[in-house]
Amino acid sequence: MSSQKNNNHNPKNENKSNFFANPKHRSYIYTGGILLVILILFIINNSDGSPKEGPLPPNYVEASGKMLTLSDYSGKVVILDFWATWCPPCRKGIPDLIELKKRYKDKIKIIGLSVDEMTRNTKSKVVPFMKEYGINYPIVYADMKVVQSYGGINSIPTSFIIDTKGNIVQKHVGLVPKETLEQEINKALKGGKFKYSVKAPDFSLPLAE
């Protein structure tokens, strides 16, 4: 009886043996194991819990420090200026913005939106640039979300005039004479009507300081 039991054929055991003996099957197992280890390491390395915004580099912005929110300036005339430190026309126009801020003081708000990080990875030059030029208005780091919400910024400088009701009433692509900006500011402060008027998209972006 014992001899008969030892000679019993077990198809399940044979199938298992044949499966692991097959080189192709062993290759599948090894490959799957390696992929599993890589996935585990990736999850560990990217689960630091830090707050992040925006898409991946080069358009990535990690939110840290103080933030500026456009809607906090409701009731004010606002000038948005998309610019970069490496842009010659931007450099030429910034003194005009500094002078406008000095002249109108709290009647207007000027916000510079730096696209340095998104274009030539020159974000580290923004704060030294601000100090060198004596910029007297806040600068924030723009991300792809705000660029897209403002119709896509294909050329810099690009500026927007926002009236006291939070509507974009003027858009300028390229350098604009200071006198033109003055006329538009005065018109917006008086509640004048513009041909162009659309709600300005809100944003909250990290301040450069």
Protein Blocks (a to p, Z undefined) as FASTA:
>chain_A
ZZmmmmpccfklmmmmmmmmpmklmmmmmmmmmmmmmmmmmmmmmmnopacedjddfkbc
cdehjdddfklmgoiacddddddfklmklmmmmmmmmmmmmmnmmmpccddddfklmmno
pmmmmmmmmmmnopabdcddddfklmmmnopaabdcddddddfkopafbdcedjddfklm
mmmmmmmmnopacfbdcddddddddddZZ
